[in-house]
Every structure is written in structure tokens, then in C-alpha cells.
Amino acid sequence: MEIGPGKGAITHSLINHVEHFKAVEADRDMVEYLRQHLGLTLDQLIPGDVLRLDFNRVFDSGRICALWQLSIQYFFTDCH
């Protein structure tokens, strides 16, 4: 799962090396950009705020098997 992929610099590599890829992007313009330029599907790219994400809806079991932290751009003060 990638949070805030932006223009997909890291996304491009991730989608070629993982079996099940998901990304959450809050910026609607970036969502459209990623769909057009990287060909991400509606199942792979979730528009919205990751802090409001229903993990049970997005993932079959509501859990993530692997979460890679590749860069920190934001500091979340209220994580659930």
C-alpha cells in the first residue's frame, strides 16, 4: 500500500514488484494523472484521505500484509 503516490515515481516500481498493489491519493488531479499515465485501475487506486479509509472494505480481511515506508512527507498526529 502506498500513501500519497503523487505522480507515481515510486508507484511505477511498486506495481511491477508486488502481487496486490493499492494506493491512496487525496488529490483528485493526481488520481486522474495516475490513472491516465500509469494505467492504475479503480481497484488499485483509492481516492480519498487515508485517515478515513475503511480497511475492511479495501482489503479482504481488513489487514495489510506489507506496508513499505519509502519516504516521509507528512506527519500524522492522529492515526487509528
NORBELCOR-V993561 format. One record per helix or strand. SS is the DSSP state (alpha for helix, beta for strand). FROM is the first residue (numbers start at 1). LEN is the number of residues. If there is no record, write none. Layout:
SS_FROM_LEN / SS_FROM_LEN
//
This chain:
beta_2_2 / alpha_11_5 / beta_23_3 / alpha_28_11 / beta_45_3 / alpha_50_3 / alpha_55_4
//
